Amino acid sequence: MTRTSPAEALNGVQPTHACNCCNKHFRTGVLVRARATYCEEDGWILQQIWCENCADSVTQKITDRDDEAIIGAIFWNRRLTSVKTKQNSSK
Ligand SMILES: [Zn+2]
């Protein structure tokens, strides 16, 4: 069974519009990073989102599970665009 990539699945998703770490509001055009997890019924689901400043320290603690991924994206009109997978342990 093939799984959609987190980048594909999360393009266009509307995240919460503040960093989960420092609570800074995202403005259109900023880079954000997010953690997503995969479940069979719903596919990739956004769990947390951070500004670039917080992302480095937070994403280092991410485990190596294959149902978890870190994505990078641009916050645009309250949606995620140009989503790229940064870290995903599934091979
Ligand atoms: Zn932050």
PDB file of the backbone (N, CA, C, O) and the ligand in Angstrom, with CONECT records:
HET     ZN  A 101       1
ATOM      1  N   MET A   1       0.844  -1.196   0.000  1.00  0.00           N
ATOM      2  CA  MET A   1       0.000   0.000   0.000  1.00  0.00           C
ATOM      3  C   MET A   1       0.883   1.250   0.000  1.00  0.00           C
ATOM      4  O   MET A   1       1.829   1.347   0.781  1.00  0.00           O
ATOM      5  N   THR A   2       0.578   2.173  -0.851  1.00  0.00           N
ATOM      6  CA  THR A   2       1.369   3.400  -0.843  1.00  0.00           C
ATOM      7  C   THR A   2       0.682   4.479  -0.031  1.00  0.00           C
ATOM      8  O   THR A   2      -0.538   4.637  -0.063  1.00  0.00           O
ATOM      9  N   ARG A   3       1.457   5.173   0.652  1.00  0.00           N
ATOM     10  CA  ARG A   3       1.040   6.226   1.530  1.00  0.00           C
ATOM     11  C   ARG A   3       1.304   7.548   0.825  1.00  0.00           C
ATOM     12  O   ARG A   3       2.358   7.715   0.211  1.00  0.00           O
ATOM     13  N   THR A   4       0.377   8.481   0.898  1.00  0.00           N
ATOM     14  CA  THR A   4       0.704   9.796   0.353  1.00  0.00           C
ATOM     15  C   THR A   4       1.815  10.407   1.184  1.00  0.00           C
ATOM     16  O   THR A   4       1.899  10.169   2.389  1.00  0.00           O
ATOM     17  N   SER A   5       2.642  11.170   0.564  1.00  0.00           N
ATOM     18  CA  SER A   5       3.697  11.823   1.327  1.00  0.00           C
ATOM     19  C   SER A   5       3.059  12.898   2.190  1.00  0.00           C
ATOM     20  O   SER A   5       2.023  13.455   1.825  1.00  0.00           O
ATOM     21  N   PRO A   6       3.667  13.195   3.330  1.00  0.00           N
ATOM     22  CA  PRO A   6       3.110  14.247   4.186  1.00  0.00           C
ATOM     23  C   PRO A   6       3.067  15.585   3.458  1.00  0.00           C
ATOM     24  O   PRO A   6       2.161  16.388   3.679  1.00  0.00           O
ATOM     25  N   ALA A   7       4.037  15.821   2.598  1.00  0.00           N
ATOM     26  CA  ALA A   7       4.073  17.085   1.873  1.00  0.00           C
ATOM     27  C   ALA A   7       2.841  17.236   0.977  1.00  0.00           C
ATOM     28  O   ALA A   7       2.217  18.295   0.919  1.00  0.00           O
ATOM     29  N   GLU A   8       2.516  16.157   0.291  1.00  0.00           N
ATOM     30  CA  GLU A   8       1.339  16.166  -0.576  1.00  0.00           C
ATOM     31  C   GLU A   8       0.049  16.341   0.224  1.00  0.00           C
ATOM     32  O   GLU A   8      -0.827  17.131  -0.130  1.00  0.00           O
ATOM     33  N   ALA A   9      -0.037  15.580   1.308  1.00  0.00           N
ATOM     34  CA  ALA A   9      -1.267  15.547   2.081  1.00  0.00           C
ATOM     35  C   ALA A   9      -1.557  16.878   2.773  1.00  0.00           C
ATOM     36  O   ALA A   9      -2.718  17.226   2.986  1.00  0.00           O
ATOM     37  N   LEU A  10      -0.523  17.612   3.120  1.00  0.00           N
ATOM     38  CA  LEU A  10      -0.727  18.787   3.960  1.00  0.00           C
ATOM     39  C   LEU A  10      -0.708  20.114   3.211  1.00  0.00           C
ATOM     40  O   LEU A  10      -0.921  21.174   3.798  1.00  0.00           O
ATOM     41  N   ASN A  11      -0.454  20.043   1.922  1.00  0.00           N
ATOM     42  CA  ASN A  11      -0.514  21.256   1.122  1.00  0.00           C
ATOM     43  C   ASN A  11      -1.928  21.822   1.153  1.00  0.00           C
ATOM     44  O   ASN A  11      -2.880  21.102   0.853  1.00  0.00           O
ATOM     45  N   GLY A  12      -2.087  23.095   1.509  1.00  0.00           N
ATOM     46  CA  GLY A  12      -3.409  23.704   1.514  1.00  0.00           C
ATOM     47  C   GLY A  12      -4.167  23.567   2.817  1.00  0.00           C
ATOM     48  O   GLY A  12      -5.260  24.114   2.963  1.00  0.00           O
ATOM     49  N   VAL A  13      -3.596  22.842   3.768  1.00  0.00           N
ATOM     50  CA  VAL A  13      -4.250  22.681   5.065  1.00  0.00           C
ATOM     51  C   VAL A  13      -4.217  24.003   5.843  1.00  0.00           C
ATOM     52  O   VAL A  13      -3.258  24.768   5.737  1.00  0.00           O
ATOM     53  N   GLN A  14      -5.254  24.258   6.611  1.00  0.00           N
ATOM     54  CA  GLN A  14      -5.281  25.459   7.443  1.00  0.00           C
ATOM     55  C   GLN A  14      -4.824  25.112   8.855  1.00  0.00           C
ATOM     56  O   GLN A  14      -5.549  24.443   9.591  1.00  0.00           O
ATOM     57  N   PRO A  15      -3.649  25.550   9.237  1.00  0.00           N
ATOM     58  CA  PRO A  15      -3.152  25.235  10.580  1.00  0.00           C
ATOM     59  C   PRO A  15      -3.608  26.297  11.581  1.00  0.00           C
ATOM     60  O   PRO A  15      -4.220  27.294  11.196  1.00  0.00           O
ATOM     61  N   THR A  16      -3.312  26.083  12.858  1.00  0.00           N
ATOM     62  CA  THR A  16      -3.500  27.176  13.805  1.00  0.00           C
ATOM     63  C   THR A  16      -2.525  28.269  13.401  1.00  0.00           C
ATOM     64  O   THR A  16      -1.438  27.969  12.906  1.00  0.00           O
ATOM     65  N   HIS A  17      -2.887  29.527  13.601  1.00  0.00           N
ATOM     66  CA  HIS A  17      -2.005  30.547  13.057  1.00  0.00           C
ATOM     67  C   HIS A  17      -1.078  31.196  14.069  1.00  0.00           C
ATOM     68  O   HIS A  17      -0.724  32.367  13.933  1.00  0.00           O
ATOM     69  N   ALA A  18      -0.688  30.442  15.076  1.00  0.00           N
ATOM     70  CA  ALA A  18       0.355  30.928  15.975  1.00  0.00           C
ATOM     71  C   ALA A  18       1.298  29.774  16.308  1.00  0.00           C
ATOM     72  O   ALA A  18       0.908  28.606  16.303  1.00  0.00           O
ATOM     73  N   CYS A  19       2.531  30.129  16.593  1.00  0.00           N
ATOM     74  CA  CYS A  19       3.535  29.127  16.938  1.00  0.00           C
ATOM     75  C   CYS A  19       3.144  28.410  18.230  1.00  0.00           C
ATOM     76  O   CYS A  19       2.767  29.052  19.210  1.00  0.00           O
ATOM     77  N   ASN A  20       3.234  27.085  18.228  1.00  0.00           N
ATOM     78  CA  ASN A  20       2.884  26.301  19.416  1.00  0.00           C
ATOM     79  C   ASN A  20       3.911  26.446  20.530  1.00  0.00           C
ATOM     80  O   ASN A  20       3.686  25.990  21.651  1.00  0.00           O
ATOM     81  N   CYS A  21       5.031  27.075  20.224  1.00  0.00           N
ATOM     82  CA  CYS A  21       6.070  27.222  21.238  1.00  0.00           C
ATOM     83  C   CYS A  21       6.086  28.642  21.807  1.00  0.00           C
ATOM     84  O   CYS A  21       6.003  28.809  23.024  1.00  0.00           O
ATOM     85  N   CYS A  22       6.188  29.655  20.968  1.00  0.00           N
ATOM     86  CA  CYS A  22       6.313  31.029  21.471  1.00  0.00           C
ATOM     87  C   CYS A  22       5.036  31.842  21.275  1.00  0.00           C
ATOM     88  O   CYS A  22       4.964  32.998  21.693  1.00  0.00           O
ATOM     89  N   ASN A  23       4.027  31.239  20.638  1.00  0.00           N
ATOM     90  CA  ASN A  23       2.737  31.913  20.431  1.00  0.00           C
ATOM     91  C   ASN A  23       2.764  33.100  19.487  1.00  0.00           C
ATOM     92  O   ASN A  23       1.801  33.864  19.419  1.00  0.00           O
ATOM     93  N   LYS A  24       3.840  33.258  18.771  1.00  0.00           N
ATOM     94  CA  LYS A  24       3.916  34.331  17.796  1.00  0.00           C
ATOM     95  C   LYS A  24       2.963  34.036  16.639  1.00  0.00           C
ATOM     96  O   LYS A  24       2.901  32.904  16.159  1.00  0.00           O
ATOM     97  N   HIS A  25       2.235  35.031  16.198  1.00  0.00           N
ATOM     98  CA  HIS A  25       1.326  34.819  15.079  1.00  0.00           C
ATOM     99  C   HIS A  25       2.090  34.790  13.766  1.00  0.00           C
ATOM    100  O   HIS A  25       3.009  35.579  13.551  1.00  0.00           O
ATOM    101  N   PHE A  26       1.704  33.881  12.899  1.00  0.00           N
ATOM    102  CA  PHE A  26       2.351  33.785  11.595  1.00  0.00           C
ATOM    103  C   PHE A  26       1.765  34.830  10.668  1.00  0.00           C
ATOM    104  O   PHE A  26       0.550  35.014  10.603  1.00  0.00           O
ATOM    105  N   ARG A  27       2.638  35.505   9.957  1.00  0.00           N
ATOM    106  CA  ARG A  27       2.165  36.399   8.918  1.00  0.00           C
ATOM    107  C   ARG A  27       2.313  35.714   7.573  1.00  0.00           C
ATOM    108  O   ARG A  27       3.120  34.799   7.409  1.00  0.00           O
ATOM    109  N   THR A  28       1.527  36.170   6.617  1.00  0.00           N
ATOM    110  CA  THR A  28       1.609  35.597   5.281  1.00  0.00           C
ATOM    111  C   THR A  28       3.028  35.709   4.747  1.00  0.00           C
ATOM    112  O   THR A  28       3.645  36.773   4.792  1.00  0.00           O
ATOM    113  N   GLY A  29       3.531  34.592   4.240  1.00  0.00           N
ATOM    114  CA  GLY A  29       4.851  34.587   3.639  1.00  0.00           C
ATOM    115  C   GLY A  29       5.951  34.056   4.534  1.00  0.00           C
ATOM    116  O   GLY A  29       7.075  33.862   4.071  1.00  0.00           O
ATOM    117  N   VAL A  30       5.659  33.813   5.818  1.00  0.00           N
ATOM    118  CA  VAL A  30       6.730  33.315   6.687  1.00  0.00           C
ATOM    119  C   VAL A  30       6.903  31.803   6.545  1.00  0.00           C
ATOM    120  O   VAL A  30       5.976  31.079   6.180  1.00  0.00           O
ATOM    121  N   LEU A  31       8.109  31.357   6.842  1.00  0.00           N
ATOM    122  CA  LEU A  31       8.384  29.924   6.858  1.00  0.00           C
ATOM    123  C   LEU A  31       7.929  29.338   8.183  1.00  0.00           C
ATOM    124  O   LEU A  31       8.149  29.924   9.243  1.00  0.00           O
ATOM    125  N   VAL A  32       7.311  28.207   8.114  1.00  0.00           N
ATOM    126  CA  VAL A  32       6.893  27.522   9.333  1.00  0.00           C
ATOM    127  C   VAL A  32       7.337  26.070   9.258  1.00  0.00           C
ATOM    128  O   VAL A  32       7.649  25.557   8.184  1.00  0.00           O
ATOM    129  N   ARG A  33       7.360  25.421  10.404  1.00  0.00           N
ATOM    130  CA  ARG A  33       7.642  23.992  10.414  1.00  0.00           C
ATOM    131  C   ARG A  33       6.583  23.301  11.260  1.00  0.00           C
ATOM    132  O   ARG A  33       6.069  23.871  12.223  1.00  0.00           O
ATOM    133  N   ALA A  34       6.272  22.096  10.897  1.00  0.00           N
ATOM    134  CA  ALA A  34       5.188  21.419  11.598  1.00  0.00           C
ATOM    135  C   ALA A  34       5.474  19.939  11.754  1.00  0.00           C
ATOM    136  O   ALA A  34       6.272  19.359  11.017  1.00  0.00           O
ATOM    137  N   ARG A  35       4.813  19.345  12.719  1.00  0.00           N
ATOM    138  CA  ARG A  35       4.924  17.901  12.928  1.00  0.00           C
ATOM    139  C   ARG A  35       3.590  17.275  12.547  1.00  0.00           C
ATOM    140  O   ARG A  35       2.525  17.756  12.934  1.00  0.00           O
ATOM    141  N   ALA A  36       3.669  16.208  11.791  1.00  0.00           N
ATOM    142  CA  ALA A  36       2.448  15.508  11.395  1.00  0.00           C
ATOM    143  C   ALA A  36       2.575  14.042  11.763  1.00  0.00           C
ATOM    144  O   ALA A  36       3.675  13.490  11.777  1.00  0.00           O
ATOM    145  N   THR A  37       1.476  13.428  12.052  1.00  0.00           N
ATOM    146  CA  THR A  37       1.489  11.988  12.293  1.00  0.00           C
ATOM    147  C   THR A  37       0.510  11.320  11.340  1.00  0.00           C
ATOM    148  O   THR A  37      -0.431  11.941  10.845  1.00  0.00           O
ATOM    149  N   TYR A  38       0.757  10.044  11.097  1.00  0.00           N
ATOM    150  CA  TYR A  38      -0.040   9.303  10.135  1.00  0.00           C
ATOM    151  C   TYR A  38      -0.939   8.302  10.846  1.00  0.00           C
ATOM    152  O   TYR A  38      -0.490   7.579  11.736  1.00  0.00           O
ATOM    153  N   CYS A  39      -2.189   8.262  10.460  1.00  0.00           N
ATOM    154  CA  CYS A  39      -3.024   7.161  10.933  1.00  0.00           C
ATOM    155  C   CYS A  39      -3.810   6.609   9.757  1.00  0.00           C
ATOM    156  O   CYS A  39      -4.134   7.337   8.819  1.00  0.00           O
ATOM    157  N   GLU A  40      -4.112   5.338   9.811  1.00  0.00           N
ATOM    158  CA  GLU A  40      -4.704   4.643   8.670  1.00  0.00           C
ATOM    159  C   GLU A  40      -5.992   5.283   8.156  1.00  0.00           C
ATOM    160  O   GLU A  40      -6.176   5.415   6.947  1.00  0.00           O
ATOM    161  N   GLU A  41      -6.871   5.676   9.054  1.00  0.00           N
ATOM    162  CA  GLU A  41      -8.167   6.205   8.610  1.00  0.00           C
ATOM    163  C   GLU A  41      -8.067   7.597   7.994  1.00  0.00           C
ATOM    164  O   GLU A  41      -8.711   7.884   6.985  1.00  0.00           O
ATOM    165  N   ASP A  42      -7.267   8.448   8.600  1.00  0.00           N
ATOM    166  CA  ASP A  42      -7.291   9.852   8.206  1.00  0.00           C
ATOM    167  C   ASP A  42      -6.075  10.321   7.440  1.00  0.00           C
ATOM    168  O   ASP A  42      -6.046  11.455   6.962  1.00  0.00           O
ATOM    169  N   GLY A  43      -5.072   9.472   7.315  1.00  0.00           N
ATOM    170  CA  GLY A  43      -3.860   9.904   6.633  1.00  0.00           C
ATOM    171  C   GLY A  43      -3.022  10.810   7.522  1.00  0.00           C
ATOM    172  O   GLY A  43      -3.015  10.662   8.744  1.00  0.00           O
ATOM    173  N   TRP A  44      -2.313  11.752   6.899  1.00  0.00           N
ATOM    174  CA  TRP A  44      -1.435  12.647   7.645  1.00  0.00           C
ATOM    175  C   TRP A  44      -2.233  13.754   8.319  1.00  0.00           C
ATOM    176  O   TRP A  44      -3.058  14.419   7.692  1.00  0.00           O
ATOM    177  N   ILE A  45      -1.973  13.933   9.593  1.00  0.00           N
ATOM    178  CA  ILE A  45      -2.666  14.973  10.345  1.00  0.00           C
ATOM    179  C   ILE A  45      -1.646  15.881  11.018  1.00  0.00           C
ATOM    180  O   ILE A  45      -0.679  15.421  11.625  1.00  0.00           O
ATOM    181  N   LEU A  46      -1.887  17.165  10.895  1.00  0.00           N
ATOM    182  CA  LEU A  46      -1.023  18.160  11.503  1.00  0.00           C
ATOM    183  C   LEU A  46      -1.184  18.131  13.018  1.00  0.00           C
ATOM    184  O   LEU A  46      -2.299  18.180  13.535  1.00  0.00           O
ATOM    185  N   GLN A  47      -0.073  18.054  13.711  1.00  0.00           N
ATOM    186  CA  GLN A  47      -0.150  18.003  15.176  1.00  0.00           C
ATOM    187  C   GLN A  47       0.305  19.294  15.830  1.00  0.00           C
ATOM    188  O   GLN A  47      -0.382  19.844  16.691  1.00  0.00           O
ATOM    189  N   GLN A  48       1.463  19.772  15.416  1.00  0.00           N
ATOM    190  CA  GLN A  48       1.978  21.010  15.979  1.00  0.00           C
ATOM    191  C   GLN A  48       2.606  21.825  14.875  1.00  0.00           C
ATOM    192  O   GLN A  48       3.005  21.303  13.834  1.00  0.00           O
ATOM    193  N   ILE A  49       2.686  23.119  15.127  1.00  0.00           N
ATOM    194  CA  ILE A  49       3.309  23.991  14.138  1.00  0.00           C
ATOM    195  C   ILE A  49       4.143  25.045  14.859  1.00  0.00           C
ATOM    196  O   ILE A  49       3.760  25.553  15.913  1.00  0.00           O
ATOM    197  N   TRP A  50       5.288  25.359  14.267  1.00  0.00           N
ATOM    198  CA  TRP A  50       6.195  26.310  14.914  1.00  0.00           C
ATOM    199  C   TRP A  50       6.751  27.310  13.916  1.00  0.00           C
ATOM    200  O   TRP A  50       6.799  27.055  12.712  1.00  0.00           O
ATOM    201  N   CYS A  51       7.171  28.455  14.443  1.00  0.00           N
ATOM    202  CA  CYS A  51       7.904  29.406  13.623  1.00  0.00           C
ATOM    203  C   CYS A  51       9.317  28.874  13.435  1.00  0.00           C
ATOM    204  O   CYS A  51       9.740  27.971  14.157  1.00  0.00           O
ATOM    205  N   GLU A  52      10.045  29.422  12.478  1.00  0.00           N
ATOM    206  CA  GLU A  52      11.404  28.949  12.200  1.00  0.00           C
ATOM    207  C   GLU A  52      12.319  29.082  13.415  1.00  0.00           C
ATOM    208  O   GLU A  52      13.208  28.255  13.615  1.00  0.00           O
ATOM    209  N   ASN A  53      12.109  30.104  14.216  1.00  0.00           N
ATOM    210  CA  ASN A  53      12.961  30.308  15.389  1.00  0.00           C
ATOM    211  C   ASN A  53      12.853  29.163  16.382  1.00  0.00           C
ATOM    212  O   ASN A  53      13.857  28.724  16.944  1.00  0.00           O
ATOM    213  N   CYS A  54      11.669  28.695  16.592  1.00  0.00           N
ATOM    214  CA  CYS A  54      11.458  27.641  17.584  1.00  0.00           C
ATOM    215  C   CYS A  54      11.705  26.254  16.995  1.00  0.00           C
ATOM    216  O   CYS A  54      12.077  25.327  17.714  1.00  0.00           O
ATOM    217  N   ALA A  55      11.500  26.117  15.710  1.00  0.00           N
ATOM    218  CA  ALA A  55      11.493  24.791  15.086  1.00  0.00           C
ATOM    219  C   ALA A  55      12.760  23.988  15.350  1.00  0.00           C
ATOM    220  O   ALA A  55      12.688  22.793  15.635  1.00  0.00           O
ATOM    221  N   ASP A  56      13.923  24.638  15.256  1.00  0.00           N
ATOM    222  CA  ASP A  56      15.174  23.893  15.400  1.00  0.00           C
ATOM    223  C   ASP A  56      15.288  23.193  16.740  1.00  0.00           C
ATOM    224  O   ASP A  56      15.659  22.021  16.805  1.00  0.00           O
ATOM    225  N   SER A  57      14.973  23.901  17.799  1.00  0.00           N
ATOM    226  CA  SER A  57      15.100  23.271  19.106  1.00  0.00           C
ATOM    227  C   SER A  57      14.019  22.215  19.319  1.00  0.00           C
ATOM    228  O   SER A  57      14.282  21.179  19.928  1.00  0.00           O
ATOM    229  N   VAL A  58      12.820  22.463  18.829  1.00  0.00           N
ATOM    230  CA  VAL A  58      11.743  21.518  19.074  1.00  0.00           C
ATOM    231  C   VAL A  58      11.885  20.255  18.231  1.00  0.00           C
ATOM    232  O   VAL A  58      11.666  19.149  18.725  1.00  0.00           O
ATOM    233  N   THR A  59      12.248  20.415  16.971  1.00  0.00           N
ATOM    234  CA  THR A  59      12.242  19.253  16.082  1.00  0.00           C
ATOM    235  C   THR A  59      13.393  18.296  16.366  1.00  0.00           C
ATOM    236  O   THR A  59      13.387  17.165  15.879  1.00  0.00           O
ATOM    237  N   GLN A  60      14.369  18.726  17.137  1.00  0.00           N
ATOM    238  CA  GLN A  60      15.448  17.804  17.500  1.00  0.00           C
ATOM    239  C   GLN A  60      14.966  16.693  18.419  1.00  0.00           C
ATOM    240  O   GLN A  60      15.582  15.631  18.509  1.00  0.00           O
ATOM    241  N   LYS A  61      13.869  16.952  19.090  1.00  0.00           N
ATOM    242  CA  LYS A  61      13.356  15.963  20.033  1.00  0.00           C
ATOM    243  C   LYS A  61      12.425  14.949  19.378  1.00  0.00           C
ATOM    244  O   LYS A  61      11.928  14.031  20.031  1.00  0.00           O
ATOM    245  N   ILE A  62      12.201  15.124  18.103  1.00  0.00           N
ATOM    246  CA  ILE A  62      11.265  14.249  17.411  1.00  0.00           C
ATOM    247  C   ILE A  62      11.837  12.837  17.307  1.00  0.00           C
ATOM    248  O   ILE A  62      13.016  12.641  17.010  1.00  0.00           O
ATOM    249  N   THR A  63      10.989  11.888  17.553  1.00  0.00           N
ATOM    250  CA  THR A  63      11.433  10.500  17.505  1.00  0.00           C
ATOM    251  C   THR A  63      11.525  10.010  16.067  1.00  0.00           C
ATOM    252  O   THR A  63      11.215  10.743  15.127  1.00  0.00           O
ATOM    253  N   ASP A  64      11.942   8.800  15.911  1.00  0.00           N
ATOM    254  CA  ASP A  64      12.262   8.250  14.615  1.00  0.00           C
ATOM    255  C   ASP A  64      11.164   7.347  14.058  1.00  0.00           C
ATOM    256  O   ASP A  64      11.434   6.493  13.214  1.00  0.00           O
ATOM    257  N   ARG A  65       9.967   7.525  14.511  1.00  0.00           N
ATOM    258  CA  ARG A  65       8.903   6.633  14.063  1.00  0.00           C
ATOM    259  C   ARG A  65       8.520   6.914  12.620  1.00  0.00           C
ATOM    260  O   ARG A  65       8.619   8.049  12.154  1.00  0.00           O
ATOM    261  N   ASP A  66       8.083   5.882  11.916  1.00  0.00           N
ATOM    262  CA  ASP A  66       7.783   6.108  10.502  1.00  0.00           C
ATOM    263  C   ASP A  66       6.383   6.671  10.289  1.00  0.00           C
ATOM    264  O   ASP A  66       5.984   6.941   9.156  1.00  0.00           O
ATOM    265  N   ASP A  67       5.630   6.850  11.386  1.00  0.00           N
ATOM    266  CA  ASP A  67       4.320   7.479  11.224  1.00  0.00           C
ATOM    267  C   ASP A  67       4.363   8.929  11.688  1.00  0.00           C
ATOM    268  O   ASP A  67       3.343   9.514  12.054  1.00  0.00           O
ATOM    269  N   GLU A  68       5.548   9.485  11.666  1.00  0.00           N
ATOM    270  CA  GLU A  68       5.720  10.849  12.118  1.00  0.00           C
ATOM    271  C   GLU A  68       6.630  11.578  11.141  1.00  0.00           C
ATOM    272  O   GLU A  68       7.617  11.006  10.678  1.00  0.00           O
ATOM    273  N   ALA A  69       6.322  12.815  10.820  1.00  0.00           N
ATOM    274  CA  ALA A  69       7.153  13.552   9.886  1.00  0.00           C
ATOM    275  C   ALA A  69       7.200  15.023  10.265  1.00  0.00           C
ATOM    276  O   ALA A  69       6.280  15.562  10.880  1.00  0.00           O
ATOM    277  N   ILE A  70       8.294  15.649   9.882  1.00  0.00           N
ATOM    278  CA  ILE A  70       8.423  17.095  10.033  1.00  0.00           C
ATOM    279  C   ILE A  70       8.333  17.709   8.648  1.00  0.00           C
ATOM    280  O   ILE A  70       9.017  17.275   7.721  1.00  0.00           O
ATOM    281  N   ILE A  71       7.505  18.699   8.514  1.00  0.00           N
ATOM    282  CA  ILE A  71       7.391  19.367   7.222  1.00  0.00           C
ATOM    283  C   ILE A  71       7.752  20.847   7.377  1.00  0.00           C
ATOM    284  O   ILE A  71       7.607  21.444   8.444  1.00  0.00           O
ATOM    285  N   GLY A  72       8.215  21.396   6.290  1.00  0.00           N
ATOM    286  CA  GLY A  72       8.453  22.824   6.238  1.00  0.00           C
ATOM    287  C   GLY A  72       7.486  23.397   5.220  1.00  0.00           C
ATOM    288  O   GLY A  72       7.176  22.740   4.226  1.00  0.00           O
ATOM    289  N   ALA A  73       7.001  24.616   5.450  1.00  0.00           N
ATOM    290  CA  ALA A  73       6.028  25.179   4.531  1.00  0.00           C
ATOM    291  C   ALA A  73       6.057  26.697   4.607  1.00  0.00           C
ATOM    292  O   ALA A  73       6.691  27.283   5.484  1.00  0.00           O
ATOM    293  N   ILE A  74       5.371  27.306   3.688  1.00  0.00           N
ATOM    294  CA  ILE A  74       5.167  28.750   3.745  1.00  0.00           C
ATOM    295  C   ILE A  74       3.722  29.000   4.148  1.00  0.00           C
ATOM    296  O   ILE A  74       2.793  28.421   3.585  1.00  0.00           O
ATOM    297  N   PHE A  75       3.555  29.864   5.124  1.00  0.00           N
ATOM    298  CA  PHE A  75       2.229  30.213   5.605  1.00  0.00           C
ATOM    299  C   PHE A  75       1.676  31.302   4.695  1.00  0.00           C
ATOM    300  O   PHE A  75       2.229  32.398   4.604  1.00  0.00           O
ATOM    301  N   TRP A  76       0.579  30.979   4.026  1.00  0.00           N
ATOM    302  CA  TRP A  76       0.068  31.909   3.012  1.00  0.00           C
ATOM    303  C   TRP A  76      -1.450  31.961   3.071  1.00  0.00           C
ATOM    304  O   TRP A  76      -2.115  30.941   2.886  1.00  0.00           O
ATOM    305  N   ASN A  77      -1.996  33.125   3.323  1.00  0.00           N
ATOM    306  CA  ASN A  77      -3.460  33.259   3.446  1.00  0.00           C
ATOM    307  C   ASN A  77      -4.056  32.198   4.368  1.00  0.00           C
ATOM    308  O   ASN A  77      -5.063  31.568   4.044  1.00  0.00           O
ATOM    309  N   ARG A  78      -3.431  32.018   5.494  1.00  0.00           N
ATOM    310  CA  ARG A  78      -3.862  31.076   6.532  1.00  0.00           C
ATOM    311  C   ARG A  78      -3.729  29.615   6.135  1.00  0.00           C
ATOM    312  O   ARG A  78      -4.222  28.737   6.843  1.00  0.00           O
ATOM    313  N   ARG A  79      -3.089  29.349   5.044  1.00  0.00           N
ATOM    314  CA  ARG A  79      -2.894  27.962   4.644  1.00  0.00           C
ATOM    315  C   ARG A  79      -1.423  27.638   4.475  1.00  0.00           C
ATOM    316  O   ARG A  79      -0.581  28.530   4.369  1.00  0.00           O
ATOM    317  N   LEU A  80      -1.126  26.351   4.452  1.00  0.00           N
ATOM    318  CA  LEU A  80       0.236  25.910   4.197  1.00  0.00           C
ATOM    319  C   LEU A  80       0.422  25.741   2.699  1.00  0.00           C
ATOM    320  O   LEU A  80      -0.367  25.071   2.031  1.00  0.00           O
ATOM    321  N   THR A  81       1.468  26.354   2.186  1.00  0.00           N
ATOM    322  CA  THR A  81       1.784  26.169   0.771  1.00  0.00           C
ATOM    323  C   THR A  81       3.251  25.771   0.645  1.00  0.00           C
ATOM    324  O   THR A  81       4.025  25.883   1.596  1.00  0.00           O
ATOM    325  N   SER A  82       3.617  25.305  -0.548  1.00  0.00           N
ATOM    326  CA  SER A  82       4.999  24.865  -0.818  1.00  0.00           C
ATOM    327  C   SER A  82       5.503  23.916   0.269  1.00  0.00           C
ATOM    328  O   SER A  82       6.630  24.051   0.747  1.00  0.00           O
ATOM    329  N   VAL A  83       4.684  22.982   0.643  1.00  0.00           N
ATOM    330  CA  VAL A  83       5.046  22.061   1.720  1.00  0.00           C
ATOM    331  C   VAL A  83       6.132  21.089   1.261  1.00  0.00           C
ATOM    332  O   VAL A  83       6.051  20.495   0.185  1.00  0.00           O
ATOM    333  N   LYS A  84       7.140  20.948   2.105  1.00  0.00           N
ATOM    334  CA  LYS A  84       8.220  19.991   1.825  1.00  0.00           C
ATOM    335  C   LYS A  84       8.463  19.134   3.050  1.00  0.00           C
ATOM    336  O   LYS A  84       8.388  19.611   4.182  1.00  0.00           O
ATOM    337  N   THR A  85       8.749  17.886   2.819  1.00  0.00           N
ATOM    338  CA  THR A  85       9.075  17.008   3.940  1.00  0.00           C
ATOM    339  C   THR A  85      10.514  17.253   4.357  1.00  0.00           C
ATOM    340  O   THR A  85      11.429  17.165   3.537  1.00  0.00           O
ATOM    341  N   LYS A  86      10.712  17.559   5.621  1.00  0.00           N
ATOM    342  CA  LYS A  86      12.068  17.836   6.116  1.00  0.00           C
ATOM    343  C   LYS A  86      12.686  16.591   6.700  1.00  0.00           C
ATOM    344  O   LYS A  86      13.890  16.364   6.589  1.00  0.00           O
ATOM    345  N   GLN A  87      11.862  15.801   7.314  1.00  0.00           N
ATOM    346  CA  GLN A  87      12.402  14.689   8.074  1.00  0.00           C
ATOM    347  C   GLN A  87      11.301  13.638   8.150  1.00  0.00           C
ATOM    348  O   GLN A  87      10.204  13.900   8.641  1.00  0.00           O
ATOM    349  N   ASN A  88      11.606  12.480   7.668  1.00  0.00           N
ATOM    350  CA  ASN A  88      10.616  11.420   7.699  1.00  0.00           C
ATOM    351  C   ASN A  88      11.385  10.119   7.669  1.00  0.00           C
ATOM    352  O   ASN A  88      12.119   9.841   6.721  1.00  0.00           O
ATOM    353  N   SER A  89      11.217   9.340   8.692  1.00  0.00           N
ATOM    354  CA  SER A  89      12.065   8.171   8.817  1.00  0.00           C
ATOM    355  C   SER A  89      11.626   6.998   7.943  1.00  0.00           C
ATOM    356  O   SER A  89      12.359   6.016   7.824  1.00  0.00           O
ATOM    357  N   SER A  90      10.451   7.079   7.333  1.00  0.00           N
ATOM    358  CA  SER A  90      10.048   5.972   6.475  1.00  0.00           C
ATOM    359  C   SER A  90      10.911   5.958   5.210  1.00  0.00           C
ATOM    360  O   SER A  90      11.137   6.995   4.587  1.00  0.00           O
ATOM    361  N   LYS A  91      11.382   4.784   4.849  1.00  0.00           N
ATOM    362  CA  LYS A  91      12.324   4.728   3.736  1.00  0.00           C
ATOM    363  C   LYS A  91      11.652   4.321   2.430  1.00  0.00           C
ATOM    364  O   LYS A  91      12.315   4.229   1.397  1.00  0.00           O
TER     365      LYS A  91
HETATM  366 ZN    ZN A 101       7.909  30.232  17.845  1.00  0.00          ZN2+
END
